[in-house]
Amino acid sequence: MASNLRPAFAYTVVYVKDVAKSVDFYAKAFGHNVRRLDESNRWGELESGQTTIAFTPLHQHETDDLTGSVQTPSSGHVRQAVEVCFDYADVDAAYKRAVENGAVAVSEPEDKEWGQKVGYLRDIDGIVVRIGSFVHPPKHS
């Protein structure tokens, strides 16, 4: 039976302390273009290929009342259940740029057994960000 219910992964929503600061940080540290930052600073979006990276405040009655409050790491030794991952052709340069723009270095890029070069950082809210090489480089048309 054929279905018209074919999902497209549209958004990843990152809950942050300050939407405007996080949008600016991700644009500078990771090279994303800002798609939108609303006037209330309660929603921001970055362009990232087919999937939008969106930012919204940690606490808001619209979602806290419906789905519960966001739990944040209590220390640098605790991480969220999700990490943000970006692939780059030059992982070392991307890692350096991120650190120069405020990301906290966790583990410098190194070659992994699965054939990818990977480094780890934390963003300004303590969220783990993985910087990696392309496992399958994108095809340019």
N, CA, C and O atoms as a GROMACS GRO file, in nm:
protein
  564
    1MET      N    1   0.084  -0.116   0.000
    1MET     CA    2   0.000   0.000   0.000
    1MET      C    3   0.089   0.123   0.000
    1MET      O    4   0.171   0.141   0.091
    2ALA      N    5   0.075   0.208  -0.100
    2ALA     CA    6   0.154   0.331  -0.113
    2ALA      C    7   0.100   0.436  -0.017
    2ALA      O    8  -0.019   0.439   0.015
    3SER      N    9   0.188   0.520   0.028
    3SER     CA   10   0.148   0.624   0.122
    3SER      C   11   0.200   0.759   0.079
    3SER      O   12   0.310   0.770   0.024
    4ASN      N   13   0.122   0.860   0.104
    4ASN     CA   14   0.165   0.998   0.079
    4ASN      C   15   0.232   1.056   0.202
    4ASN      O   16   0.265   1.175   0.205
    5LEU      N   17   0.252   0.976   0.302
    5LEU     CA   18   0.313   1.022   0.426
    5LEU      C   19   0.463   0.999   0.424
    5LEU      O   20   0.515   0.916   0.499
    6ARG      N   21   0.531   1.072   0.341
    6ARG     CA   22   0.677   1.064   0.331
    6ARG      C   23   0.735   1.186   0.402
    6ARG      O   24   0.727   1.298   0.350
    7PRO      N   25   0.794   1.167   0.519
    7PRO     CA   26   0.842   1.281   0.595
    7PRO      C   27   0.969   1.343   0.536
    7PRO      O   28   1.051   1.276   0.474
    8ALA      N   29   0.982   1.471   0.558
    8ALA     CA   30   1.105   1.544   0.530
    8ALA      C   31   1.153   1.598   0.664
    8ALA      O   32   1.077   1.660   0.737
    9PHE      N   33   1.278   1.574   0.696
    9PHE     CA   34   1.332   1.625   0.822
    9PHE      C   35   1.346   1.775   0.808
    9PHE      O   36   1.435   1.823   0.738
   10ALA      N   37   1.261   1.850   0.874
   10ALA     CA   38   1.251   1.993   0.853
   10ALA      C   39   1.335   2.076   0.949
   10ALA      O   40   1.407   2.167   0.906
   11TYR      N   41   1.328   2.048   1.078
   11TYR     CA   42   1.393   2.130   1.179
   11TYR      C   43   1.461   2.045   1.285
   11TYR      O   44   1.416   1.935   1.317
   12THR      N   45   1.568   2.098   1.339
   12THR     CA   46   1.618   2.057   1.469
   12THR      C   47   1.605   2.182   1.553
   12THR      O   48   1.656   2.288   1.515
   13VAL      N   49   1.538   2.173   1.666
   13VAL     CA   50   1.518   2.287   1.754
   13VAL      C   51   1.613   2.273   1.872
   13VAL      O   52   1.613   2.172   1.942
   14VAL      N   53   1.694   2.375   1.894
   14VAL     CA   54   1.790   2.377   2.003
   14VAL      C   55   1.739   2.477   2.106
   14VAL      O   56   1.717   2.594   2.075
   15TYR      N   57   1.720   2.430   2.228
   15TYR     CA   58   1.671   2.516   2.337
   15TYR      C   59   1.791   2.582   2.404
   15TYR      O   60   1.882   2.514   2.451
   16VAL      N   61   1.791   2.715   2.407
   16VAL     CA   62   1.907   2.792   2.452
   16VAL      C   63   1.868   2.901   2.550
   16VAL      O   64   1.751   2.936   2.562
   17LYS      N   65   1.968   2.955   2.619
   17LYS     CA   66   1.944   3.064   2.714
   17LYS      C   67   1.909   3.194   2.645
   17LYS      O   68   1.821   3.267   2.690
   18ASP      N   69   1.978   3.225   2.536
   18ASP     CA   70   1.960   3.352   2.466
   18ASP      C   71   1.962   3.326   2.315
   18ASP      O   72   2.067   3.298   2.258
   19VAL      N   73   1.846   3.333   2.253
   19VAL     CA   74   1.831   3.298   2.112
   19VAL      C   75   1.922   3.384   2.023
   19VAL      O   76   1.993   3.330   1.938
   20ALA      N   77   1.920   3.515   2.041
   20ALA     CA   78   2.000   3.604   1.956
   20ALA      C   79   2.149   3.573   1.968
   20ALA      O   80   2.220   3.569   1.868
   21LYS      N   81   2.197   3.551   2.090
   21LYS     CA   82   2.339   3.518   2.110
   21LYS      C   83   2.375   3.384   2.047
   21LYS      O   84   2.481   3.371   1.987
   22SER      N   85   2.286   3.285   2.059
   22SER     CA   86   2.315   3.154   2.001
   22SER      C   87   2.315   3.158   1.849
   22SER      O   88   2.400   3.096   1.785
   23VAL      N   89   2.221   3.231   1.790
   23VAL     CA   90   2.218   3.245   1.645
   23VAL      C   91   2.346   3.311   1.596
   23VAL      O   92   2.407   3.265   1.499
   24ASP      N   93   2.388   3.417   1.663
   24ASP     CA   94   2.512   3.486   1.626
   24ASP      C   95   2.633   3.395   1.644
   24ASP      O   96   2.722   3.391   1.559
   25PHE      N   97   2.637   3.322   1.755
   25PHE     CA   98   2.748   3.230   1.782
   25PHE      C   99   2.758   3.124   1.674
   25PHE      O  100   2.867   3.102   1.620
   26TYR      N  101   2.649   3.056   1.641
   26TYR     CA  102   2.653   2.950   1.539
   26TYR      C  103   2.689   3.005   1.402
   26TYR      O  104   2.759   2.939   1.326
   27ALA      N  105   2.643   3.125   1.371
   27ALA     CA  106   2.678   3.186   1.241
   27ALA      C  107   2.828   3.210   1.234
   27ALA      O  108   2.891   3.179   1.132
   28LYS      N  109   2.886   3.266   1.340
   28LYS     CA  110   3.030   3.297   1.340
   28LYS      C  111   3.117   3.174   1.359
   28LYS      O  112   3.216   3.155   1.288
   29ALA      N  113   3.081   3.089   1.455
   29ALA     CA  114   3.167   2.975   1.490
   29ALA      C  115   3.162   2.863   1.388
   29ALA      O  116   3.262   2.796   1.364
   30PHE      N  117   3.046   2.841   1.326
   30PHE     CA  118   3.031   2.726   1.237
   30PHE      C  119   3.000   2.764   1.092
   30PHE      O  120   2.990   2.676   1.007
   31GLY      N  121   2.986   2.894   1.063
   31GLY     CA  122   2.973   2.939   0.925
   31GLY      C  123   2.835   2.930   0.863
   31GLY      O  124   2.823   2.928   0.741
   32HIS      N  125   2.732   2.926   0.946
   32HIS     CA  126   2.595   2.920   0.892
   32HIS      C  127   2.542   3.059   0.860
   32HIS      O  128   2.579   3.157   0.927
   33ASN      N  129   2.456   3.069   0.760
   33ASN     CA  130   2.387   3.195   0.731
   33ASN      C  131   2.260   3.202   0.815
   33ASN      O  132   2.190   3.102   0.832
   34VAL      N  133   2.232   3.320   0.867
   34VAL     CA  134   2.111   3.340   0.946
   34VAL      C  135   1.995   3.355   0.849
   34VAL      O  136   1.995   3.442   0.762
   35ARG      N  137   1.896   3.270   0.865
   35ARG     CA  138   1.775   3.278   0.783
   35ARG      C  139   1.677   3.378   0.844
   35ARG      O  140   1.616   3.458   0.774
   36ARG      N  141   1.664   3.371   0.978
   36ARG     CA  142   1.565   3.457   1.041
   36ARG      C  143   1.589   3.465   1.191
   36ARG      O  144   1.628   3.367   1.254
   37LEU      N  145   1.566   3.582   1.247
   37LEU     CA  146   1.564   3.603   1.391
   37LEU      C  147   1.445   3.695   1.416
   37LEU      O  148   1.446   3.811   1.375
   38ASP      N  149   1.342   3.642   1.483
   38ASP     CA  150   1.222   3.724   1.497
   38ASP      C  151   1.246   3.840   1.595
   38ASP      O  152   1.338   3.836   1.676
   39GLU      N  153   1.160   3.941   1.586
   39GLU     CA  154   1.178   4.063   1.665
   39GLU      C  155   1.173   4.038   1.814
   39GLU      O  156   1.233   4.114   1.891
   40SER      N  157   1.103   3.935   1.858
   40SER     CA  158   1.093   3.904   2.001
   40SER      C  159   1.216   3.831   2.053
   40SER      O  160   1.230   3.813   2.174
   41ASN      N  161   1.305   3.788   1.962
   41ASN     CA  162   1.422   3.706   1.997
   41ASN      C  163   1.383   3.574   2.063
   41ASN      O  164   1.458   3.518   2.143
   42ARG      N  165   1.263   3.523   2.028
   42ARG     CA  166   1.218   3.394   2.081
   42ARG      C  167   1.227   3.284   1.977
   42ARG      O  168   1.194   3.169   2.005
   43TRP      N  169   1.272   3.318   1.857
   43TRP     CA  170   1.288   3.216   1.753
   43TRP      C  171   1.392   3.264   1.654
   43TRP      O  172   1.386   3.378   1.607
   44GLY      N  173   1.487   3.179   1.623
   44GLY     CA  174   1.588   3.209   1.523
   44GLY      C  175   1.615   3.087   1.438
   44GLY      O  176   1.597   2.974   1.484
   45GLU      N  177   1.657   3.109   1.314
   45GLU     CA  178   1.683   2.998   1.222
   45GLU      C  179   1.813   3.021   1.146
   45GLU      O  180   1.847   3.134   1.109
   46LEU      N  181   1.885   2.912   1.123
   46LEU     CA  182   2.006   2.914   1.042
   46LEU      C  183   1.984   2.824   0.921
   46LEU      O  184   1.915   2.722   0.930
   47GLU      N  185   2.044   2.861   0.810
   47GLU     CA  186   2.039   2.777   0.691
   47GLU      C  187   2.143   2.667   0.704
   47GLU      O  188   2.258   2.693   0.739
   48SER      N  189   2.101   2.545   0.676
   48SER     CA  190   2.191   2.432   0.687
   48SER      C  191   2.146   2.323   0.590
   48SER      O  192   2.104   2.215   0.632
   49GLY      N  193   2.157   2.351   0.462
   49GLY     CA  194   2.113   2.253   0.363
   49GLY      C  195   1.963   2.238   0.366
   49GLY      O  196   1.891   2.338   0.370
   50GLN      N  197   1.914   2.116   0.363
   50GLN     CA  198   1.770   2.091   0.359
   50GLN      C  199   1.705   2.100   0.495
   50GLN      O  200   1.582   2.113   0.503
   51THR      N  201   1.781   2.093   0.601
   51THR     CA  202   1.726   2.096   0.735
   51THR      C  203   1.760   2.229   0.801
   51THR      O  204   1.875   2.274   0.796
   52THR      N  205   1.662   2.290   0.863
   52THR     CA  206   1.681   2.417   0.934
   52THR      C  207   1.725   2.390   1.077
   52THR      O  208   1.671   2.301   1.143
   53ILE      N  209   1.821   2.466   1.125
   53ILE     CA  210   1.858   2.462   1.266
   53ILE      C  211   1.785   2.580   1.329
   53ILE      O  212   1.807   2.695   1.291
   54ALA      N  213   1.698   2.552   1.424
   54ALA     CA  214   1.619   2.656   1.488
   54ALA      C  215   1.657   2.667   1.635
   54ALA      O  216   1.698   2.570   1.698
   55PHE      N  217   1.642   2.787   1.690
   55PHE     CA  218   1.672   2.814   1.830
   55PHE      C  219   1.551   2.876   1.896
   55PHE      O  220   1.482   2.960   1.837
   56THR      N  221   1.525   2.836   2.019
   56THR     CA  222   1.415   2.893   2.096
   56THR      C  223   1.457   2.891   2.244
   56THR      O  224   1.546   2.814   2.280
   57PRO      N  225   1.396   2.974   2.329
   57PRO     CA  226   1.437   2.980   2.470
   57PRO      C  227   1.417   2.848   2.544
   57PRO      O  228   1.329   2.768   2.511
   58LEU      N  229   1.500   2.827   2.646
   58LEU     CA  230   1.490   2.707   2.729
   58LEU      C  231   1.351   2.691   2.789
   58LEU      O  232   1.296   2.581   2.791
   59HIS      N  233   1.295   2.799   2.836
   59HIS     CA  234   1.167   2.792   2.905
   59HIS      C  235   1.065   2.883   2.838
   59HIS      O  236   1.089   3.002   2.815
   60GLN      N  237   0.951   2.824   2.807
   60GLN     CA  238   0.840   2.900   2.751
   60GLN      C  239   0.712   2.823   2.782
   60GLN      O  240   0.709   2.700   2.773
   61HIS      N  241   0.608   2.895   2.817
   61HIS     CA  242   0.486   2.827   2.860
   61HIS      C  243   0.423   2.742   2.751
   61HIS      O  244   0.355   2.643   2.781
   62GLU      N  245   0.444   2.777   2.623
   62GLU     CA  246   0.383   2.701   2.514
   62GLU      C  247   0.431   2.556   2.513
   62GLU      O  248   0.352   2.465   2.490
   63THR      N  249   0.559   2.534   2.537
   63THR     CA  250   0.611   2.397   2.532
   63THR      C  251   0.629   2.336   2.670
   63THR      O  252   0.606   2.217   2.686
   64ASP      N  253   0.670   2.413   2.770
   64ASP     CA  254   0.690   2.358   2.903
   64ASP      C  255   0.561   2.295   2.955
   64ASP      O  256   0.563   2.186   3.013
   65ASP      N  257   0.447   2.362   2.933
   65ASP     CA  258   0.319   2.312   2.982
   65ASP      C  259   0.275   2.186   2.908
   65ASP      O  260   0.207   2.101   2.965
   66LEU      N  261   0.316   2.174   2.782
   66LEU     CA  262   0.273   2.059   2.701
   66LEU      C  263   0.366   1.940   2.710
   66LEU      O  264   0.320   1.826   2.724
   67THR      N  265   0.496   1.965   2.703
   67THR     CA  266   0.591   1.853   2.692
   67THR      C  267   0.692   1.844   2.806
   67THR      O  268   0.775   1.753   2.807
   68GLY      N  269   0.685   1.935   2.902
   68GLY     CA  270   0.778   1.932   3.014
   68GLY      C  271   0.892   2.030   2.996
   68GLY      O  272   0.912   2.084   2.887
   69SER      N  273   0.966   2.053   3.102
   69SER     CA  274   1.074   2.151   3.097
   69SER      C  275   1.200   2.088   3.040
   69SER      O  276   1.220   1.966   3.048
   70VAL      N  277   1.286   2.173   2.981
   70VAL     CA  278   1.413   2.129   2.924
   70VAL      C  279   1.511   2.105   3.039
   70VAL      O  280   1.522   2.188   3.130
   71GLN      N  281   1.581   1.994   3.034
   71GLN     CA  282   1.682   1.962   3.133
   71GLN      C  283   1.819   1.995   3.074
   71GLN      O  284   1.853   1.948   2.966
   72THR      N  285   1.897   2.074   3.145
   72THR     CA  286   2.029   2.113   3.096
   72THR      C  287   2.137   2.042   3.176
   72THR      O  288   2.115   2.007   3.292
   73PRO      N  289   2.255   2.019   3.116
   73PRO     CA  290   2.363   1.954   3.189
   73PRO      C  291   2.404   2.035   3.311
   73PRO      O  292   2.408   2.158   3.306
   74SER      N  293   2.434   1.966   3.419
   74SER     CA  294   2.474   2.034   3.542
   74SER      C  295   2.624   2.060   3.549
   74SER      O  296   2.671   2.134   3.634
   75SER      N  297   2.700   1.997   3.458
   75SER     CA  298   2.845   2.016   3.457
   75SER      C  299   2.899   1.981   3.318
   75SER      O  300   2.825   1.934   3.232
   76GLY      N  301   3.027   2.006   3.299
   76GLY     CA  302   3.093   1.974   3.174
   76GLY      C  303   3.112   1.825   3.153
   76GLY      O  304   3.157   1.783   3.046
   77HIS      N  305   3.079   1.744   3.254
   77HIS     CA  306   3.094   1.599   3.242
   77HIS      C  307   2.961   1.532   3.212
   77HIS      O  308   2.952   1.409   3.207
   78VAL      N  309   2.857   1.613   3.192
   78VAL     CA  310   2.724   1.563   3.158
   78VAL      C  311   2.689   1.621   3.023
   78VAL      O  312   2.722   1.736   2.994
   79ARG      N  313   2.622   1.543   2.938
   79ARG     CA  314   2.584   1.595   2.808
   79ARG      C  315   2.438   1.567   2.781
   79ARG      O  316   2.376   1.482   2.845
   80GLN      N  317   2.384   1.641   2.685
   80GLN     CA  318   2.246   1.622   2.644
   80GLN      C  319   2.232   1.485   2.578
   80GLN      O  320   2.332   1.420   2.548
   81ALA      N  321   2.109   1.443   2.555
   81ALA     CA  322   2.084   1.316   2.489
   81ALA      C  323   2.103   1.328   2.337
   81ALA      O  324   2.098   1.228   2.266
   82VAL      N  325   2.124   1.449   2.289
   82VAL     CA  326   2.143   1.474   2.146
   82VAL      C  327   2.264   1.565   2.131
   82VAL      O  328   2.289   1.652   2.214
   83GLU      N  329   2.341   1.545   2.022
   83GLU     CA  330   2.449   1.637   1.991
   83GLU      C  331   2.427   1.694   1.851
   83GLU      O  332   2.360   1.632   1.768
   84VAL      N  333   2.483   1.810   1.828
   84VAL     CA  334   2.473   1.876   1.698
   84VAL      C  335   2.600   1.839   1.621
   84VAL      O  336   2.710   1.849   1.674
   85CYS      N  337   2.583   1.795   1.495
   85CYS     CA  338   2.698   1.750   1.415
   85CYS      C  339   2.705   1.826   1.283
   85CYS      O  340   2.604   1.843   1.215
   86PHE      N  341   2.824   1.870   1.249
   86PHE     CA  342   2.848   1.938   1.122
   86PHE      C  343   2.966   1.871   1.052
   86PHE      O  344   3.066   1.837   1.116
   87ASP      N  345   2.954   1.852   0.921
   87ASP     CA  346   3.063   1.797   0.841
   87ASP      C  347   3.127   1.907   0.759
   87ASP      O  348   3.059   1.996   0.708
   88TYR      N  349   3.258   1.900   0.746
   88TYR     CA  350   3.336   1.999   0.672
   88TYR      C  351   3.443   1.928   0.589
   88TYR      O  352   3.488   1.818   0.623
   89ALA      N  353   3.482   1.992   0.480
   89ALA     CA  354   3.592   1.941   0.400
   89ALA      C  355   3.724   1.956   0.476
   89ALA      O  356   3.812   1.870   0.465
   90ASP      N  357   3.739   2.065   0.554
   90ASP     CA  358   3.861   2.090   0.631
   90ASP      C  359   3.823   2.097   0.779
   90ASP      O  360   3.792   2.204   0.832
   91VAL      N  361   3.825   1.982   0.844
   91VAL     CA  362   3.784   1.971   0.984
   91VAL      C  363   3.873   2.054   1.077
   91VAL      O  364   3.823   2.119   1.168
   92ASP      N  365   4.004   2.052   1.054
   92ASP     CA  366   4.095   2.126   1.141
   92ASP      C  367   4.066   2.276   1.136
   92ASP      O  368   4.064   2.341   1.240
   93ALA      N  369   4.045   2.330   1.017
   93ALA     CA  370   4.014   2.473   1.003
   93ALA      C  371   3.879   2.506   1.066
   93ALA      O  372   3.865   2.610   1.130
   94ALA      N  373   3.781   2.419   1.048
   94ALA     CA  374   3.648   2.441   1.107
   94ALA      C  375   3.656   2.439   1.259
   94ALA      O  376   3.593   2.521   1.325
   95TYR      N  377   3.732   2.347   1.314
   95TYR     CA  378   3.749   2.336   1.459
   95TYR      C  379   3.816   2.462   1.514
   95TYR      O  380   3.772   2.520   1.614
   96LYS      N  381   3.922   2.504   1.446
   96LYS     CA  382   3.995   2.624   1.488
   96LYS      C  383   3.903   2.746   1.485
   96LYS      O  384   3.900   2.825   1.579
   97ARG      N  385   3.828   2.761   1.377
   97ARG     CA  386   3.734   2.875   1.365
   97ARG      C  387   3.634   2.874   1.479
   97ARG      O  388   3.606   2.978   1.538
   98ALA      N  389   3.578   2.756   1.510
   98ALA     CA  390   3.479   2.747   1.616
   98ALA      C  391   3.537   2.791   1.751
   98ALA      O  392   3.474   2.868   1.824
   99VAL      N  393   3.656   2.744   1.783
   99VAL     CA  394   3.721   2.780   1.910
   99VAL      C  395   3.751   2.930   1.913
   99VAL      O  396   3.730   2.996   2.015
  100GLU      N  397   3.800   2.984   1.802
  100GLU     CA  398   3.830   3.128   1.795
  100GLU      C  399   3.705   3.213   1.811
  100GLU      O  400   3.715   3.331   1.845
  101ASN      N  401   3.588   3.155   1.788
  101ASN     CA  402   3.463   3.229   1.799
  101ASN      C  403   3.379   3.189   1.920
  101ASN      O  404   3.258   3.212   1.924
  102GLY      N  405   3.444   3.128   2.019
  102GLY     CA  406   3.378   3.105   2.147
  102GLY      C  407   3.338   2.964   2.182
  102GLY      O  408   3.288   2.941   2.292
  103ALA      N  409   3.357   2.868   2.092
  103ALA     CA  410   3.327   2.728   2.126
  103ALA      C  411   3.432   2.678   2.225
  103ALA      O  412   3.548   2.720   2.219
  104VAL      N  413   3.393   2.590   2.314
  104VAL     CA  414   3.484   2.534   2.412
  104VAL      C  415   3.539   2.403   2.357
  104VAL      O  416   3.464   2.310   2.326
  105ALA      N  417   3.670   2.396   2.345
  105ALA     CA  418   3.736   2.275   2.294
  105ALA      C  419   3.716   2.160   2.392
  105ALA      O  420   3.735   2.176   2.512
  106VAL      N  421   3.677   2.045   2.341
  106VAL     CA  422   3.661   1.924   2.421
  106VAL      C  423   3.764   1.820   2.378
  106VAL      O  424   3.838   1.766   2.461
  107SER      N  425   3.770   1.793   2.247
  107SER     CA  426   3.863   1.695   2.193
  107SER      C  427   3.899   1.736   2.052
  107SER      O  428   3.813   1.745   1.965
  108GLU      N  429   4.028   1.762   2.029
  108GLU     CA  430   4.072   1.807   1.896
  108GLU      C  431   4.045   1.699   1.791
  108GLU      O  432   4.037   1.580   1.824
  109PRO      N  433   4.030   1.740   1.665
  109PRO     CA  434   4.002   1.642   1.559
  109PRO      C  435   4.108   1.534   1.550
  109PRO      O  436   4.228   1.560   1.558
  110GLU      N  437   4.060   1.411   1.534
  110GLU     CA  438   4.148   1.296   1.514
  110GLU      C  439   4.080   1.197   1.420
  110GLU      O  440   3.958   1.194   1.410
  111ASP      N  441   4.161   1.118   1.353
  111ASP     CA  442   4.109   1.017   1.262
  111ASP      C  443   4.048   0.903   1.342
  111ASP      O  444   4.108   0.852   1.436
  112LYS      N  445   3.926   0.864   1.303
  112LYS     CA  446   3.853   0.757   1.371
  112LYS      C  447   3.860   0.629   1.289
  112LYS      O  448   3.887   0.633   1.168
  113GLU      N  449   3.837   0.518   1.353
  113GLU     CA  450   3.848   0.387   1.287
  113GLU      C  451   3.747   0.369   1.174
  113GLU      O  452   3.768   0.285   1.086
  114TRP      N  453   3.639   0.443   1.174
  114TRP     CA  454   3.537   0.430   1.069
  114TRP      C  455   3.567   0.519   0.948
  114TRP      O  456   3.486   0.528   0.856
  115GLY      N  457   3.685   0.586   0.949
  115GLY     CA  458   3.729   0.662   0.834
  115GLY      C  459   3.691   0.809   0.833
  115GLY      O  460   3.702   0.875   0.730
  116GLN      N  461   3.647   0.860   0.944
  116GLN     CA  462   3.609   1.000   0.955
  116GLN      C  463   3.704   1.070   1.052
  116GLN      O  464   3.748   1.010   1.150
  117LYS      N  465   3.734   1.197   1.024
  117LYS     CA  466   3.810   1.279   1.119
  117LYS      C  467   3.707   1.354   1.202
  117LYS      O  468   3.617   1.418   1.146
  118VAL      N  469   3.718   1.349   1.335
  118VAL     CA  470   3.616   1.404   1.424
  118VAL      C  471   3.679   1.478   1.541
  118VAL      O  472   3.778   1.433   1.599
  119GLY      N  473   3.621   1.592   1.575
  119GLY     CA  474   3.657   1.667   1.695
  119GLY      C  475   3.530   1.708   1.767
  119GLY      O  476   3.424   1.717   1.706
  120TYR      N  477   3.540   1.732   1.896
  120TYR     CA  478   3.424   1.769   1.977
  120TYR      C  479   3.445   1.903   2.045
  120TYR      O  480   3.555   1.936   2.089
  121LEU      N  481   3.336   1.979   2.054
  121LEU     CA  482   3.334   2.111   2.116
  121LEU      C  483   3.207   2.122   2.200
  121LEU      O  484   3.120   2.035   2.195
  122ARG      N  485   3.197   2.229   2.276
  122ARG     CA  486   3.070   2.266   2.341
  122ARG      C  487   3.036   2.407   2.295
  122ARG      O  488   3.123   2.492   2.281
  123ASP      N  489   2.906   2.428   2.273
  123ASP     CA  490   2.861   2.562   2.235
  123ASP      C  491   2.846   2.649   2.359
  123ASP      O  492   2.881   2.605   2.468
  124ILE      N  493   2.794   2.770   2.344
  124ILE     CA  494   2.784   2.863   2.457
  124ILE      C  495   2.681   2.821   2.561
  124ILE      O  496   2.674   2.879   2.669
  125ASP      N  497   2.599   2.720   2.529
  125ASP     CA  498   2.503   2.666   2.625
  125ASP      C  499   2.546   2.530   2.679
  125ASP      O  500   2.472   2.466   2.754
  126GLY      N  501   2.667   2.484   2.642
  126GLY     CA  502   2.717   2.357   2.690
  126GLY      C  503   2.676   2.237   2.606
  126GLY      O  504   2.707   2.123   2.642
  127ILE      N  505   2.609   2.261   2.495
  127ILE     CA  506   2.566   2.152   2.407
  127ILE      C  507   2.686   2.100   2.329
  127ILE      O  508   2.766   2.179   2.278
  128VAL      N  509   2.701   1.968   2.320
  128VAL     CA  510   2.811   1.908   2.247
  128VAL      C  511   2.789   1.926   2.097
  128VAL      O  512   2.681   1.898   2.044
  129VAL      N  513   2.894   1.972   2.030
  129VAL     CA  514   2.894   1.988   1.884
  129VAL      C  515   3.007   1.902   1.830
  129VAL      O  516   3.122   1.916   1.870
  130ARG      N  517   2.972   1.814   1.736
  130ARG     CA  518   3.072   1.729   1.670
  130ARG      C  519   3.106   1.791   1.536
  130ARG      O  520   3.018   1.822   1.455
  131ILE      N  521   3.236   1.808   1.512
  131ILE     CA  522   3.287   1.856   1.384
  131ILE      C  523   3.351   1.736   1.316
  131ILE      O  524   3.442   1.674   1.373
  132GLY      N  525   3.305   1.702   1.197
  132GLY     CA  526   3.360   1.584   1.132
  132GLY      C  527   3.384   1.605   0.984
  132GLY      O  528   3.333   1.699   0.923
  133SER      N  529   3.465   1.516   0.928
  133SER     CA  530   3.484   1.516   0.783
  133SER      C  531   3.365   1.445   0.721
  133SER      O  532   3.290   1.376   0.790
  134PHE      N  533   3.348   1.462   0.592
  134PHE     CA  534   3.240   1.394   0.521
  134PHE      C  535   3.274   1.246   0.513
  134PHE      O  536   3.384   1.209   0.473
  135VAL      N  537   3.180   1.161   0.551
  135VAL     CA  538   3.197   1.017   0.532
  135VAL      C  539   3.178   0.987   0.383
  135VAL      O  540   3.252   0.909   0.324
  136HIS      N  541   3.078   1.050   0.325
  136HIS     CA  542   3.051   1.044   0.181
  136HIS      C  543   3.046   1.187   0.133
  136HIS      O  544   2.943   1.253   0.150
  137PRO      N  545   3.153   1.238   0.073
  137PRO     CA  546   3.153   1.379   0.030
  137PRO      C  547   3.032   1.413  -0.058
  137PRO      O  548   2.989   1.331  -0.140
  138PRO      N  549   2.977   1.534  -0.040
  138PRO     CA  550   2.860   1.573  -0.121
  138PRO      C  551   2.895   1.582  -0.267
  138PRO      O  552   3.007   1.619  -0.303
  139LYS      N  553   2.799   1.548  -0.351
  139LYS     CA  554   2.819   1.558  -0.496
  139LYS      C  555   2.773   1.696  -0.541
  139LYS      O  556   2.661   1.739  -0.512
  140HIS      N  557   2.860   1.765  -0.610
  140HIS     CA  558   2.827   1.898  -0.661
  140HIS      C  559   2.777   1.885  -0.804
  140HIS      O  560   2.838   1.816  -0.886
  141SER      N  561   2.666   1.951  -0.833
  141SER     CA  562   2.612   1.942  -0.968
  141SER      C  563   2.658   2.053  -1.056
  141SER      O  564   2.621   2.059  -1.173
   0.00000   0.00000   0.00000
